Amino acid sequence: MIISTEKSKTIIQLHVNGQTHDAVIRSADTLLHTLREQLGLTGAKQACENGDCGACTVLVNGNPMHSCLSLSIETVNESITTIEGLLNSPVQKAFVEKWAIQCGYCTPGFIVNAHALVENHPDADDEMIDEWLRSNLCRCTGYQEIKEAVKAALLEKKNLPSTS
């Protein structure tokens, strides 16, 4: 919801991790900037700022999006999930158990992206996993541990009792 507009600033409401937050933005502010600077959610990382690395990945309505490429104003009335909203999720646990971390800078983006894959494609095969992981870069690993973590999370999803 847009609350008010004055000169070069606009007050908006964003729905992030199940809560509604007010933010004062300029029309050019990216979602990444607003999450980090206005809401104090620093899990999405500022890195390439052109959508190449995936360190800034968040979910918008359950779909991965590079927050460095999205304007904050475009996400009003959308459901946004950051890494902070996935605390203790099965994917996060799988990344820890499979040592799918090195320096940790890219890890939040990978976890958010992998969470969307597991939720949207619970029967993902190796080819689909590889395709989804291409949107994120890691300079520290060979990706094997990351793939193993995604596979572990997919397996856990299949073994959970159905909620429908």
Backbone hydrogen bonds in HBPLUS format (Angstrom, degrees):
<---DONOR---> <-ACCEPTOR-->    atom                        ^
c    i                          cat <-CA-CA->   ^        H-A-AA   ^      H-
h    n   atom  resd res      DA  || num        DHA   H-A  angle D-A-AA Bond
n    s   type  num  typ     dist DA aas  dist angle  dist       angle   num
A0013-GLN N   A0001-MET O   2.74 MM  12  5.13 136.1  1.93 147.6 160.4     1
A0003-ILE N   A0011-ILE O   2.75 MM   8  5.35 150.3  1.83 145.7 154.6     2
A0004-SER N   A0011-ILE O   3.42 MM   7  5.29 156.4  2.48 128.7 134.0     3
A0011-ILE N   A0004-SER O   2.82 MM   7  5.29 163.2  1.84 153.8 159.6     4
A0006-GLU N   A0009-LYS O   2.86 MM   3  5.46 170.0  1.87 168.5 171.8     5
A0009-LYS N   A0006-GLU O   2.85 MM   3  5.46 165.7  1.87 151.4 150.1     6
A0010-THR N   A0025-ILE O   2.74 MM  15  5.28 153.1  1.81 152.7 161.9     7
A0025-ILE N   A0010-THR O   2.76 MM  15  5.28 167.2  1.78 158.8 158.5     8
A0012-ILE N   A0023-ALA O   2.84 MM  11  5.38 163.3  1.87 158.7 162.7     9
A0023-ALA N   A0012-ILE O   2.84 MM  11  5.38 150.3  1.93 152.0 156.4    10
A0014-LEU N   A0021-HIS O   2.78 MM   7  5.25 157.7  1.83 153.2 159.4    11
A0021-HIS N   A0014-LEU O   2.79 MM   7  5.25 160.7  1.83 153.4 160.1    12
A0080-ILE N   A0015-HIS O   2.83 MM  65  5.97 168.4  1.84 167.9 170.6    13
A0016-VAL N   A0019-GLN O   2.77 MM   3  5.38 140.2  1.93 168.1 166.2    14
A0019-GLN N   A0016-VAL O   2.97 MM   3  5.38 162.8  2.00 117.1 122.8    15
A0017-ASN N   A0080-ILE O   2.80 MM  63  6.23 161.7  1.83 161.9 166.6    16
A0029-ASP N   A0026-ARG O   3.11 MM   3  5.40 169.1  2.12 115.8 119.2    17
A0072-SER N   A0029-ASP O   2.95 MM  43  6.03 169.6  1.97 149.8 151.6    18
A0034-THR N   A0030-THR O   3.03 MM   4  6.36 165.6  2.06 153.2 156.8    19
A0031-LEU N   A0070-SER O   2.67 MM  39  5.61 154.7  1.73 156.4 156.7    20
A0035-LEU N   A0031-LEU O   2.82 MM   4  5.98 168.0  1.83 159.2 162.2    21
A0032-LEU N   A0067-SER O   3.05 MM  35  4.77 151.6  2.14 124.8 117.6    22
A0036-ARG N   A0032-LEU O   3.03 MM   4  6.16 167.7  2.05 152.8 156.2    23
A0037-GLU N   A0033-HIS O   2.73 MM   4  5.64 165.0  1.75 156.5 161.1    24
A0038-GLN N   A0034-THR O   2.95 MM   4  4.97 143.0  2.08 121.6 133.2    25
A0039-LEU N   A0034-THR O   3.09 MM   5  6.51 146.2  2.21 158.1 166.9    26
A0041-LEU N   A0035-LEU O   2.85 MM   6  5.30 155.4  1.91 152.6 145.3    27
A0045-LYS N   A0055-ALA O   2.94 MM  10  5.17 158.7  1.99 131.3 124.9    28
A0137-LEU N   A0053-CYS O   2.72 MM  84  4.90 148.3  1.82 148.3 144.1    29
A0057-THR N   A0054-GLY O   3.15 MM   3  5.28 162.2  2.18 117.8 116.6    30
A0067-SER N   A0056-CYS O   3.35 MM  11  5.53 162.2  2.39 117.2 119.9    31
A0058-VAL N   A0065-MET O   2.96 MM   7  5.50 159.2  2.01 154.0 159.3    32
A0065-MET N   A0058-VAL O   2.77 MM   7  5.50 147.2  1.88 163.8 169.8    33
A0059-LEU N   A0081-THR O   2.85 MM  22  4.92 173.6  1.86 152.3 154.5    34
A0081-THR N   A0059-LEU O   2.83 MM  22  4.92 155.5  1.89 138.8 144.9    35
A0060-VAL N   A0063-ASN O   2.84 MM   3  5.26 161.6  1.87 146.0 147.2    36
A0063-ASN N   A0060-VAL O   3.12 MM   3  5.26 166.2  2.14 108.9 113.0    37
A0061-ASN N   A0079-SER O   2.68 MM  18  4.96 170.0  1.69 154.6 157.2    38
A0069-LEU N   A0066-HIS O   3.01 MM   3  5.72 161.2  2.05 119.7 125.6    39
A0074-GLU N   A0071-LEU O   2.99 MM   3  5.38 141.1  2.15 108.0 119.0    40
A0075-THR N   A0072-SER O   2.96 MM   3  5.47 158.3  2.00 115.7 122.7    41
A0078-GLU N   A0075-THR O   3.11 MM   3  5.25 148.2  2.22 131.3 126.9    42
A0085-GLY N   A0082-THR O   2.90 MM   3  5.29 139.6  2.07 108.5 119.9    43
A0086-LEU N   A0083-ILE O   2.97 MM   3  5.14 159.6  2.02 108.1 114.7    44
A0089-SER N   A0086-LEU O   2.96 MM   3  5.25 146.1  2.07 141.7 134.4    45
A0093-LYS N   A0089-SER O   2.98 MM   4  6.26 165.1  2.01 159.7 163.9    46
A0094-ALA N   A0090-PRO O   2.92 MM   4  6.09 153.3  2.00 142.9 150.3    47
A0095-PHE N   A0091-VAL O   2.96 MM   4  6.25 154.7  2.02 152.4 158.6    48
A0096-VAL N   A0092-GLN O   3.14 MM   4  6.46 154.2  2.21 148.1 154.4    49
A0097-GLU N   A0093-LYS O   2.87 MM   4  6.12 170.2  1.88 156.3 159.1    50
A0098-LYS N   A0094-ALA O   2.90 MM   4  5.92 151.2  1.99 148.2 154.8    51
A0100-ALA N   A0095-PHE O   2.84 MM   5  4.79 161.2  1.88 149.9 152.6    52
A0099-TRP N   A0096-VAL O   3.20 MM   3  5.13 161.7  2.24 104.5 109.4    53
A0110-PHE N   A0106-CYS O   3.16 MM   4  6.43 159.3  2.20 154.2 160.5    54
A0111-ILE N   A0107-THR O   2.89 MM   4  6.08 164.9  1.91 162.8 166.4    55
A0112-VAL N   A0108-PRO O   2.96 MM   4  6.15 167.6  1.97 154.8 157.8    56
A0113-ASN N   A0109-GLY O   2.98 MM   4  6.08 165.3  2.01 147.1 151.7    57
A0114-ALA N   A0110-PHE O   2.78 MM   4  5.90 163.6  1.81 151.8 157.0    58
A0115-HIS N   A0111-ILE O   2.82 MM   4  5.95 152.1  1.89 147.7 155.4    59
A0116-ALA N   A0112-VAL O   3.15 MM   4  6.46 157.3  2.21 147.0 151.9    60
A0117-LEU N   A0113-ASN O   3.04 MM   4  6.38 154.4  2.11 146.8 154.3    61
A0118-VAL N   A0114-ALA O   2.91 MM   4  6.15 166.5  1.93 155.4 157.8    62
A0119-GLU N   A0115-HIS O   2.95 MM   4  6.15 159.6  1.99 150.5 156.3    63
A0120-ASN N   A0116-ALA O   2.82 MM   4  5.83 161.8  1.86 151.3 156.5    64
A0121-HIS N   A0117-LEU O   2.74 MM   4  5.40 149.1  1.83 147.9 154.8    65
A0124-ALA N   A0121-HIS O   3.01 MM   3  5.35 143.6  2.14 129.6 125.9    66
A0129-ILE N   A0125-ASP O   2.93 MM   4  6.22 162.0  1.96 158.2 164.1    67
A0130-ASP N   A0126-ASP O   2.91 MM   4  6.11 166.5  1.93 151.3 154.7    68
A0131-GLU N   A0127-GLU O   2.97 MM   4  6.20 156.1  2.02 143.6 150.5    69
A0132-TRP N   A0128-MET O   2.93 MM   4  6.17 163.7  1.95 155.3 158.4    70
A0133-LEU N   A0129-ILE O   2.92 MM   4  6.11 156.5  1.97 153.2 160.2    71
A0134-ARG N   A0130-ASP O   3.15 MM   4  6.29 127.2  2.44 141.3 153.0    72
A0134-ARG N   A0131-GLU O   3.32 MM   3  5.40 144.0  2.46  97.4 107.3    73
A0135-SER N   A0132-TRP O   3.42 MM   3  6.15 167.3  2.43 115.7 118.8    74
A0136-ASN N   A0133-LEU O   3.14 MM   3  5.69 167.0  2.16 119.2 122.0    75
A0147-LYS N   A0143-TYR O   2.91 MM   4  6.18 161.6  1.95 158.9 163.1    76
A0148-GLU N   A0144-GLN O   2.91 MM   4  6.18 156.2  1.96 150.2 157.4    77
A0149-ALA N   A0145-GLU O   2.92 MM   4  6.13 150.0  2.01 142.7 150.4    78
A0150-VAL N   A0146-ILE O   3.01 MM   4  6.32 158.2  2.05 151.1 156.6    79
A0151-LYS N   A0147-LYS O   2.94 MM   4  6.19 162.8  1.97 151.0 155.7    80
A0152-ALA N   A0148-GLU O   2.92 MM   4  6.11 152.9  2.00 144.5 152.0    81
A0153-ALA N   A0149-ALA O   2.96 MM   4  6.22 156.1  2.01 148.7 154.9    82
A0154-LEU N   A0150-VAL O   2.89 MM   4  6.17 154.4  1.96 150.2 157.8    83
A0155-LEU N   A0151-LYS O   2.91 MM   4  6.12 158.2  1.96 147.6 153.4    84
A0156-GLU N   A0152-ALA O   2.92 MM   4  6.16 157.3  1.97 146.4 152.8    85
A0157-LYS N   A0153-ALA O   2.94 MM   4  6.14 156.1  2.00 145.0 151.4    86
A0158-LYS N   A0154-LEU O   3.06 MM   4  6.35 153.6  2.13 147.7 154.1    87
A0159-ASN N   A0155-LEU O   3.08 MM   4  6.31 141.6  2.23 143.2 153.7    88
A0159-ASN N   A0156-GLU O   3.09 MM   3  5.05 124.2  2.42  94.1 108.7    89
A0160-LEU N   A0156-GLU O   3.06 MM   4  6.23 118.1  2.46 144.7 159.4    90
A0160-LEU N   A0157-LYS O   3.39 MM   3  5.37 153.5  2.47  97.7 105.2    91
